[in-house]
Amino acid sequence: MSKVRVRYAPSPTGLLHIGNARSALFNYLYARHFGGDFIVRIEDTDVSRNVDGGEASQLNYLKWLGLEWNESPDMGGDFGPYRQLERLDIYRRYAEELLEKGFAYKDFREDSEDYAIRFKVPKDVEYVFNDIVRGELRFQSKDVEDWIIMKDNGIPTYNFAVVIDDHLMEITHVLRGEEHITNTPKQLMIYQAFGWETPIFGHMTIIVNEEKKKLSKRDQNVIQFISEYEQMGYLPEAMFNFITLLGWSPKGNQEILGKEEIIQQFDPSRLSKAPAMFDKEKLAFVNSKYIKKLSVEDLAQKSRSFLEKAGISIQSSTWLELLVSILQDRMTHIGEIVELYQSFFHQDFHLSEEGFQFLVENQSLNLLETFYKHLDKSNFTSDVIEELIKQTGLDTSTKGRPLFMGLRIATTGDMHGPSLPISLALLGRDIVLNRLEKTMTKLRGES
């Protein structure tokens, strides 16, 4: 087999969408698994839809996901240029060749010398190709009318330009979305007219939402642009892992796989024939697994900007690492630290009726008074607080739920939560003692 060469060819018309990211990723995996080249080129001939920064955004977020390429507009290569608008002379030359050979004809605009060039569709020809995903597919030429390959403004149409580019760039395999299946017969016509070898095609199934409807950019229930996931604090390694599961399955039950593991396992025969469902809960699960793998120091660094943006004062690096250490297991994305912080460390201290009754039933006043005295005279670190909780239990002959839940309710207002010593150290001495005083006052008033 000749060296594998695959490409991802986006239009610079906007942000990197989850579906386009999947196309890029599967091409990347195909190239890396088989030791081939991955090329990025830009299809920018739809000038009216191009947006400033569109190309840069595509490349930046592909890099963020962890993709590297061998050739592209930003790094060059032996088969450039890699932007279609810089290749117009090439398309014109090949269109003229088809005119000369009788495979195409001029289609003049009415009352004008300007003309488009149409491809002359042969009669009674069957186009057959073996799709990596779907097997053998057949099309009849009678179902396709003569089609424009060059517009009268000198811009090629997609189905013509893509063939010229793929041939000249020696592309061996084309992996793309199933919406391109109906484009394939027109492309095969061009390959055959020039007598060129065709690449191997593979058309990936659509991505659907949880209602089994095709994922649409208008679907407000699914976040669809990679930039938004970055802004929410999803990890690129997790997104890489999750996107590979949209239409491909590894062997075995293990789905949390690093990039190199996925490259090694990637098998195009395991590309799904059924639509791939975008499961938001699965994405949250995958991302949470990657968050758990981070060191506390790394997660603290990644969390800092989210807290600062929310106006949460970070007392010190040690304080931040303590905060992260108790919230890490609960986070599905890093931006969620703000919501978790506000939930656990709300300034609005309130004893629920259930919590207060627990304290009354367990006669917790002595417990709280003892704990207060210990805290008032000691250093306020999580290690010291942990020892003081134990000492308070010994001093009052209290253990288990009456001890730990009693102290938690009296200091946080919650019956359950993360590590109590760390929570209290994060809240700080003044807040904790003030809450204990309020709780004890209420208990005395009820006794």
Order of alpha helices (4+ residues) and beta strands (2+ residues): beta-alpha-beta-alpha-alpha-beta-beta-beta-beta-beta-alpha-beta-alpha-beta-beta-alpha-alpha-alpha-beta-alpha-alpha-alpha-alpha-alpha-alpha-alpha-alpha-alpha-alpha
